[in-house]
Amino acid sequence: MTSSIAIIIPAYNEELTIARTLRDFHDVCPHASFYVVNNGSTDATFECALAVYKELGCKGGIIQESRKGKAIAVRKAFLEINADIYVMVDADLTYPASDLPQLLQPILDGNADMVCGDRQSSGAYQRENKRPMHMIGNHAVRILINFFFKGNLHDVLTGYRVMSKRFVKTSPILSDGFELETELSIHALDKGYSVIELPTDYRDRPEGSFSKLRTFTDGILVIKTIFSIFVNYRPLVFFTFCSVVLAITALGVGTVPILEFIRTSKILHLPLAILATGLSILSMLSFSSAVILDGIAKSRRFNHALQLLNWSDRQEMRNPMDS
């Protein structure tokens, strides 16, 4: 039985590139269904995409999502589309369609839940990227995620991904914008999904096409996402660290009143004593929170593992390229 493939292309003001993106991927995988998620575009993205659909007669359609944000667009696509394999790719011609067959193969063979197009290993991203701060941010995010989630990913922020139905339908997207890739990577590592990275080419945007990425704003959003996910996924580490910091601070602040009480049997620096007491209480509360939230996080992982064990929609797949 041929596996159904859904190629999801979130697009916001991509009138210069959406038509060629559709044509390129249709040439490589004509059996797939193509879904352009028009994410509140104010240019002719919708009209350009619609013209290509009529020209090629390709399956799928245009999904309208007025709320801005890549994650919002992809979340709507995941909710509304039913397929065996999901491909997520940007609409800006930065990822080549020619690499799609090799990215599909591990999913078709049942060897992975998510395959990521790795721009870093091939050196393509370093050559084409014109924003040094994005490179620094990419490396920083990768190091943090690999350290805390015991992973070995090379390109955490790649927007070129192929995912199994099991992964898509059991991966809630809670972010709104360009934090999407970070969230998908962390969810896969934390829940024990099989992730494979394969080198892929990368090209900078064509002349006249402008990136929607905002170096500092999106960087802050990614860091905020990592922070919130550490709180939800690794609360024992986070709150224990806070507890230790508070305890050391309380000890430092409380040393003065303790020493003077030993010498004079009086507490002359009462505010310091009160502050030290408050910090000590906060330290104990933080550690208590660490233990409780860690138990909740483990319970969530346990329930998710049961959900995967009960996953019943497994079908034998063969490569649609052979048909």
Secondary structure as UniProt FT lines:
FT   STRAND          5..11
FT   TURN            15..17
FT   HELIX           18..28
FT   TURN            30..31
FT   STRAND          33..38
FT   HELIX           45..56
FT   STRAND          59..64
FT   HELIX           70..80
FT   STRAND          85..88
FT   HELIX           97..99
FT   HELIX           100..108
FT   TURN            109..110
FT   STRAND          114..118
FT   TURN            119..123
FT   HELIX           124..128
FT   HELIX           132..149
FT   TURN            156..157
FT   STRAND          161..164
FT   HELIX           165..168
FT   TURN            169..170
FT   TURN            178..179
FT   HELIX           180..190
FT   TURN            191..192
FT   STRAND          195..199
FT   TURN            207..208
FT   HELIX           215..233
FT   HELIX           235..264
FT   HELIX           270..309
FT   HELIX           320..322
//
